[in-house]
Amino acid sequence: QVQLVESGGGLVQAGDSLRLTCAASGRTFSNYNMGWFRQAPGKERVFVAAISWSGDSTYYAGSVKGRFTISRDNAKNTVALQMNSLKPEDTAVYSCAAKSNGVWNPRSDLTYDYWGQGTQVTVSS
């Protein structure tokens, strides 16, 4: 079992930056592949970014590639999402997720075993 807690959300203007952090507790964090997803009001949850347990592999949705960067610090049990050049369409609740053993499809929310509660990001125009 692993517990995930997101932080860093808030209200910003278009063009601004935010850094989200997901803190993990429980079992060995470095064993987990991690992902970020977001859900806008009235819409389905969608993939944003993911990172392998070692940090060697990263994946991004096309809509955020070049603007967002995912990273992890296994010594601190954290994964971060640096979001630059934010747009109003980035407004959503952002959640981190963890995948333990087994086949990992980084872009599918169905593949993840644990989820945080989410943090709200609102980008005004």
Residue frames as qw, qx, qy, qz and C-alpha x, y, z in Angstrom:
[[0.000, 0.889, 0.457, 0.000, 0.00, 0.00, 0.00],
 [0.397, 0.018, 0.005, 0.918, 1.21, 3.52, -0.78],
 [0.017, 0.839, 0.456, -0.296, -0.43, 6.81, 0.11],
 [0.417, 0.298, 0.287, 0.810, -0.18, 9.75, -2.29],
 [0.083, -0.826, -0.376, 0.411, -0.73, 13.40, -1.44],
 [0.460, 0.526, 0.278, 0.660, -0.61, 16.15, -4.06],
 [0.222, -0.788, -0.224, 0.528, 0.20, 19.78, -3.42],
 [0.339, -0.240, 0.342, 0.843, 1.06, 22.93, -5.30],
 [0.173, 0.594, 0.664, 0.421, -2.17, 23.68, -7.10],
 [0.100, -0.536, -0.282, 0.789, -3.71, 27.12, -7.22],
 [0.397, 0.840, 0.366, -0.053, -5.11, 29.95, -9.29],
 [0.417, -0.369, 0.336, 0.760, -2.77, 31.48, -11.84],
 [0.444, 0.720, -0.016, -0.533, -2.97, 33.53, -15.00],
 [0.875, 0.454, 0.129, 0.111, -2.35, 32.27, -18.50],
 [0.488, 0.735, -0.330, 0.335, 1.37, 32.10, -19.18],
 [0.400, -0.698, 0.489, -0.337, 2.29, 31.51, -15.56],
 [0.531, 0.244, -0.807, 0.081, 3.96, 28.45, -14.08],
 [0.733, -0.483, 0.239, -0.416, 3.09, 26.04, -11.29],
 [0.324, 0.351, -0.873, 0.099, 4.92, 23.12, -9.77],
 [0.847, -0.312, -0.060, -0.427, 2.87, 20.24, -8.46],
 [0.079, 0.436, -0.864, 0.239, 4.34, 17.75, -6.04],
 [0.873, -0.217, -0.288, -0.329, 3.13, 14.29, -5.13],
 [0.134, -0.543, 0.745, -0.363, 4.47, 12.92, -1.86],
 [0.813, -0.046, -0.531, -0.235, 4.35, 9.19, -1.32],
 [0.325, -0.485, 0.687, -0.433, 4.41, 7.26, 1.90],
 [0.936, -0.013, 0.182, -0.302, 4.17, 3.61, 2.67],
 [0.918, -0.013, 0.308, 0.250, 6.01, 1.01, 0.69],
 [0.513, -0.323, 0.359, 0.710, 9.21, 1.54, -1.28],
 [0.359, 0.784, 0.097, -0.496, 8.53, 4.48, -3.56],
 [0.042, 0.596, -0.637, -0.487, 11.34, 3.63, -5.96],
 [0.340, 0.082, 0.929, 0.125, 9.51, 0.46, -6.95],
 [0.371, 0.664, 0.587, -0.277, 6.62, 2.41, -8.44],
 [0.242, 0.287, 0.463, 0.803, 6.06, 3.85, -11.87],
 [0.012, 0.552, 0.456, -0.698, 4.23, 7.15, -11.49],
 [0.193, 0.460, 0.578, 0.646, 1.77, 9.16, -13.50],
 [0.113, 0.330, 0.279, -0.895, -0.11, 12.45, -13.50],
 [0.075, 0.494, 0.772, 0.392, -3.65, 12.72, -14.77],
 [0.104, 0.135, 0.208, -0.963, -6.15, 15.54, -14.85],
 [0.044, 0.538, 0.831, 0.131, -9.89, 15.89, -14.93],
 [0.080, -0.095, -0.059, -0.990, -11.71, 19.00, -15.99],
 [0.437, 0.218, 0.540, -0.685, -15.32, 19.66, -14.93],
 [0.744, 0.429, 0.182, -0.479, -17.72, 17.49, -16.87],
 [0.607, 0.585, -0.514, -0.158, -14.94, 15.64, -18.64],
 [0.975, -0.128, -0.156, 0.091, -13.17, 12.33, -18.27],
 [0.532, -0.718, 0.364, 0.264, -9.84, 11.94, -16.56],
 [0.755, 0.637, -0.119, 0.100, -6.99, 12.14, -19.06],
 [0.842, -0.152, -0.003, 0.517, -3.32, 11.35, -19.06],
 [0.024, 0.989, -0.123, -0.075, -0.83, 14.17, -18.58],
 [0.307, 0.701, -0.629, 0.138, 2.60, 12.68, -17.92],
 [0.950, -0.309, 0.016, -0.049, 4.32, 9.60, -16.51],
 [0.136, 0.747, -0.636, 0.136, 7.75, 8.53, -15.35],
 [0.839, 0.021, -0.543, 0.026, 9.29, 5.12, -14.84],
 [0.761, -0.619, -0.152, 0.120, 10.50, 3.90, -11.46],
 [0.723, -0.151, 0.052, 0.672, 14.10, 4.77, -12.34],
 [0.037, 0.832, 0.043, -0.553, 13.29, 8.09, -13.94],
 [0.360, -0.232, 0.643, 0.635, 14.89, 6.96, -17.17],
 [0.079, 0.361, 0.744, 0.556, 11.67, 7.01, -19.18],
 [0.174, 0.401, 0.367, -0.821, 9.13, 9.81, -19.37],
 [0.144, 0.441, 0.781, 0.417, 5.89, 10.16, -21.31],
 [0.094, 0.322, 0.201, -0.920, 3.73, 13.17, -22.10],
 [0.431, 0.677, 0.587, -0.108, 0.37, 13.95, -23.58],
 [0.473, 0.411, 0.346, 0.698, 0.66, 15.86, -26.80],
 [0.101, -0.890, -0.300, -0.328, -1.19, 18.81, -25.32],
 [0.496, -0.860, 0.096, 0.074, 1.47, 19.39, -22.64],
 [0.851, 0.006, 0.145, 0.505, 4.66, 18.24, -24.33],
 [0.431, 0.456, 0.043, 0.777, 7.22, 21.01, -24.32],
 [0.257, -0.689, 0.028, -0.677, 5.42, 22.88, -21.53],
 [0.779, -0.536, 0.164, -0.281, 5.27, 20.33, -18.69],
 [0.435, 0.471, -0.742, 0.194, 8.12, 18.32, -17.18],
 [0.874, -0.433, -0.080, -0.205, 7.76, 15.32, -14.91],
 [0.347, 0.531, -0.679, 0.370, 10.55, 14.35, -12.53],
 [0.831, -0.482, -0.245, -0.127, 11.05, 12.27, -9.41],
 [0.045, 0.639, -0.640, 0.426, 13.28, 12.16, -6.39],
 [0.799, -0.181, -0.566, -0.093, 13.33, 8.65, -4.99],
 [0.411, 0.056, -0.602, 0.682, 15.34, 9.74, -1.98],
 [0.190, -0.001, 0.317, -0.929, 12.54, 12.12, -1.01],
 [0.195, 0.378, 0.902, -0.073, 9.67, 9.91, -2.17],
 [0.277, 0.674, 0.222, -0.647, 8.30, 12.62, -4.42],
 [0.445, 0.329, 0.606, 0.571, 7.31, 13.12, -8.02],
 [0.022, 0.590, 0.125, -0.798, 6.88, 16.59, -9.45],
 [0.449, 0.602, 0.557, 0.355, 5.12, 18.12, -12.41],
 [0.183, -0.441, 0.051, 0.877, 6.57, 21.44, -13.53],
 [0.362, 0.685, 0.614, 0.150, 3.98, 23.26, -15.58],
 [0.211, -0.369, 0.144, 0.894, 5.04, 26.24, -17.67],
 [0.177, 0.049, -0.453, -0.872, 3.17, 28.46, -20.11],
 [0.196, 0.334, 0.871, -0.303, -0.12, 27.47, -18.57],
 [0.203, -0.173, -0.507, -0.820, -3.29, 27.87, -20.59],
 [0.574, -0.120, 0.251, -0.771, -6.94, 28.14, -19.51],
 [0.861, 0.087, -0.366, -0.342, -7.51, 24.68, -20.98],
 [0.446, 0.237, -0.781, 0.366, -5.07, 23.28, -18.42],
 [0.440, -0.323, 0.368, -0.753, -7.64, 24.01, -15.73],
 [0.800, -0.101, -0.551, -0.216, -8.47, 20.74, -13.96],
 [0.712, -0.592, 0.342, -0.161, -7.98, 18.66, -10.87],
 [0.514, 0.565, -0.644, 0.044, -4.57, 17.05, -11.14],
 [0.865, -0.398, 0.238, -0.193, -3.98, 13.66, -9.55],
 [0.159, 0.577, -0.799, -0.056, -0.91, 11.53, -9.22],
 [0.957, -0.038, 0.010, -0.289, -1.01, 7.76, -9.46],
 [0.202, -0.588, 0.783, 0.015, 1.31, 4.87, -8.71],
 [0.908, 0.203, -0.264, -0.256, 1.78, 1.55, -10.42],
 [0.582, -0.541, 0.607, -0.016, 3.53, -1.33, -8.69],
 [0.355, -0.228, 0.850, 0.316, 4.44, -4.64, -10.29],
 [0.568, 0.481, 0.667, -0.036, 3.12, -5.88, -13.58],
 [0.414, 0.413, 0.471, 0.660, 2.55, -4.50, -17.02],
 [0.098, -0.634, -0.234, 0.730, 2.49, -0.73, -17.07],
 [0.331, 0.607, 0.479, 0.541, 0.69, 1.27, -19.70],
 [0.287, -0.203, -0.273, 0.896, 1.75, 4.77, -18.66],
 [0.166, -0.098, -0.245, -0.950, -1.05, 6.53, -20.55],
 [0.531, -0.381, -0.642, -0.400, -3.93, 4.45, -19.20],
 [0.366, -0.496, 0.396, -0.680, -5.50, 5.30, -15.86],
 [0.929, -0.166, -0.127, -0.306, -6.68, 1.70, -15.61],
 [0.773, 0.272, -0.486, 0.305, -3.11, 0.50, -15.13],
 [0.078, 0.501, -0.498, 0.703, -2.48, 2.37, -11.89],
 [0.521, -0.294, -0.783, 0.171, -3.00, 0.87, -8.46],
 [0.336, -0.586, -0.462, 0.575, -3.02, 3.91, -6.16],
 [0.163, 0.687, 0.302, 0.640, -4.30, 7.47, -6.49],
 [0.183, -0.128, -0.398, 0.890, -4.03, 10.69, -4.61],
 [0.138, 0.668, 0.619, -0.389, -6.96, 12.98, -3.84],
 [0.405, 0.636, 0.390, 0.528, -5.96, 15.57, -6.38],
 [0.247, -0.514, -0.148, 0.808, -5.11, 19.26, -6.39],
 [0.386, 0.822, 0.416, -0.051, -7.00, 21.98, -8.22],
 [0.368, -0.192, 0.295, 0.860, -5.26, 24.01, -10.91],
 [0.299, 0.827, 0.463, -0.111, -7.15, 26.97, -12.31],
 [0.410, -0.087, 0.302, 0.856, -5.73, 29.08, -15.11],
 [0.240, 0.799, 0.379, -0.400, -7.48, 32.35, -15.87],
 [0.586, 0.489, 0.364, 0.534, -7.30, 34.05, -19.24]]
